[in-house]
Amino acid sequence: MFFSLPPLVPHDWGTKEVRGRDKHADGMRAAKQLIDRFHPDVLVIEDTHERGSRRFPRIRRLHRGIALYAEHRGIAMEAYPRRVIKEVFSQVGAATKYEIGCVIVRMIPAFSAWLPHKRKPWESETAAQGIFDAASLGLTFFANTKRLDIAQAAQGEDGAPSLMLAA
């Protein structure tokens, strides 16, 4: 995802699905293409190494590979565990992924068509959830670097500085 402040305007977003026998290599290839296409100032990913992370080992390896590639390209990296994302969004009363998604839609109306429904415990996440996971990482980065007041932004107020980010 690539967007700027203010206002929170997404320039490009989507998900990449990797199928086949060598998902790691295909995932790395897709990530490298996106990094090379957008030349982000900062790459923000989920910290999958914090205790309690549910990410599969393949995803953890993929994140390590992406981090190494970003470092090789001289791109600043930030990684936040789900715990920190929840802390940031708790400032506006959002605790679940659905509630966080609703806050993101208030801040970035362009995402309203992709907001996944509130799912039942037995349902799987939709592919669109990845868009909101990436947005929550980017907004957590902006909040933690004091470039965005999450409570103010959730109410639709301006005042945040301009910054480009890929997450």
Secondary structure in CASP SS format (residue, H / E / C, confidence):
PFRMAT SS
TARGET T0000
AUTHOR 0000-0000-0000
METHOD secondary structure of the structure
MODEL  1
M C 1.00
F E 1.00
F E 1.00
S E 1.00
L C 1.00
P C 1.00
P C 1.00
L C 1.00
V E 1.00
P E 1.00
H E 1.00
D E 1.00
W C 1.00
G C 1.00
T C 1.00
K C 1.00
E C 1.00
V C 1.00
R C 1.00
G C 1.00
R C 1.00
D C 1.00
K H 1.00
H H 1.00
A H 1.00
D H 1.00
G H 1.00
M H 1.00
R H 1.00
A H 1.00
A H 1.00
K H 1.00
Q H 1.00
L H 1.00
I H 1.00
D H 1.00
R H 1.00
F H 1.00
H C 1.00
P C 1.00
D C 1.00
V E 1.00
L E 1.00
V E 1.00
I E 1.00
E E 1.00
D C 1.00
T C 1.00
H C 1.00
E C 1.00
R C 1.00
G C 1.00
S C 1.00
R C 1.00
R C 1.00
F C 1.00
P H 1.00
R H 1.00
I H 1.00
R H 1.00
R H 1.00
L H 1.00
H H 1.00
R H 1.00
G H 1.00
I H 1.00
A H 1.00
L H 1.00
Y H 1.00
A H 1.00
E H 1.00
H H 1.00
R C 1.00
G C 1.00
I C 1.00
A E 1.00
M E 1.00
E E 1.00
A E 1.00
Y E 1.00
P C 1.00
R H 1.00
R H 1.00
V H 1.00
I H 1.00
K H 1.00
E H 1.00
V H 1.00
F H 1.00
S H 1.00
Q C 1.00
V C 1.00
G C 1.00
A C 1.00
A C 1.00
T C 1.00
K H 1.00
Y H 1.00
E H 1.00
I H 1.00
G H 1.00
C H 1.00
V H 1.00
I H 1.00
V H 1.00
R H 1.00
M H 1.00
I C 1.00
P H 1.00
A H 1.00
F H 1.00
S H 1.00
A H 1.00
W H 1.00
L C 1.00
P C 1.00
H C 1.00
K C 1.00
R C 1.00
K C 1.00
P C 1.00
W C 1.00
E C 1.00
S C 1.00
E C 1.00
T C 1.00
A C 1.00
A C 1.00
Q H 1.00
G H 1.00
I H 1.00
F H 1.00
D H 1.00
A H 1.00
A H 1.00
S H 1.00
L H 1.00
G H 1.00
L H 1.00
T H 1.00
F H 1.00
F H 1.00
A H 1.00
N H 1.00
T C 1.00
K C 1.00
R C 1.00
L C 1.00
D C 1.00
I H 1.00
A H 1.00
Q H 1.00
A H 1.00
A H 1.00
Q C 1.00
G C 1.00
E C 1.00
D C 1.00
G C 1.00
A C 1.00
P C 1.00
S C 1.00
L C 1.00
M E 1.00
L E 1.00
A E 1.00
A C 1.00
END
